[in-house]
Structure formats: C-alpha cells, structure tokens
C-alpha cells in the first residue's frame, strides 16, 4: 500500500478535499489512486457543466429556432456516470469506515 500523496494540483478545491478524505480513510495502491483521480476529474467536469448550465439554462436554440438540450447537459450526465462508476470500482460508494483500511474489494 502507498503512503497518502498530495492531491493533484489541477483538481478543484472540492476534489482535493475529497482526495485527502479518501486517502485518510482508506489505504489505496497507486493503481487505485489513478482510478480515484479519474473519478475526481469527472466530478470537476460535472461541476463545470453544472456551472455553465446555471448561466445558460438547460436548453438552447438551434439555428432554425428550435429548442434543444444544452450540450452541457450531456457532459454533466456523462461525467456524473463516470464519477459514480469509478467510485464503485474502488468500493467507495459506501460510508467511510471508522478505521483505516483498504476498500473491501481490495483487501488481501
């Protein structure tokens, strides 16, 4: 198992806090940290899409005047799915344990 590492600089403050929290509660191997990073990058992408939707609204008008879903709706949906899938892959979709340990699926 690896010693907890600093959160990658390119992550948002929210994702950095989650990175530190997960590594404080679980012992992850380097390859699992890569999955966690993927999850947090997806979380950041989802938040960016949500911010854009907050500014622009859920719909946009196409060149013919028709109303259609804003492109960020798809980005938000896909990023949410990627985040949740990666967290499940790590076995982190449950409440953190009282003691530090590896997620149950990685216990040796």
Order of alpha helices (4+ residues) and beta strands (2+ residues): alpha-alpha-beta-beta-alpha
